[in-house]
Amino acid sequence: MSIMSKQDDLDDDLARDLGFALWRSPLRAKGRESQRIETCVMIAREVVAHLKRSLWRFEKLPPAEPHG
């Protein structure tokens, strides 16, 4: 696996985690489309791309506390 694909995997993991957090958030709007996890992940991918353009860097670590 190349370094670039590892980074892509980490970016996808981050987007999925952010998307899940958005989906579970009380801030999500009411309505059929806004309640789909895929929509939240798509939004999260845009957030990850913006943060990377802003020179943020991320590192994946084990969870600080159990979650589920």
N, C-alpha and C positions, 0 to 999 in steps of 0.2 A: 504494500500500500504506500503510495507516495505521500509526501508531507502535505501537499495541497489537498489531497482527498481526506486526510486526517482532519485538516482544518475545516473542510466542508462538512464532515461528519459532526465535528464539535459545534459548528454554526447551526446545523440542523437540530442537534440535541438542544441547544440553547433556545432556538425558535420554538421547538415543541414544548419545552418547559415553560417558556413565557406564554405561549398560546394556551396551555392548560391553565396557567394562573389567571389569564384574562378570562377564560371560559368560566372559571369558578368564581371570579370576582363579582362583588355586588355592583360594580360599575358597568357591567355589560348592559347594553340596551335591551329592552324587551322586543321581541319579534322573532319570527322563525329563522331568518338568515343569521342574525347575531348569535343565536344559540348553538350554532354548529361549530364543533371543535375545529374543523378544517378552516373556517373563516378566521377564527382566532389565531391559528398557526400562520395563516397567510399574513395577517397584520403583524404578528410577531417577527416574521422574516424581514419585513420592511423596517421594523425597529432595530433588529440586529444589523442590517445593512447600514442604517443611519449611524448607529453607534460605532461601527467599524470605520466609516468615513470620518468620524469625529476622533479617530485614533484610540478608541477604547480597545482593550485587549481582555480576553476572558480565559479562565482556566477552570476546567471541570474537576471538582473535588467531591469526596463522599458527602452525603447529606449531613448537615450539622445536627439534625434531629430526625427521627423517623417520620415519614409522611406517607400518605397513601390516599 
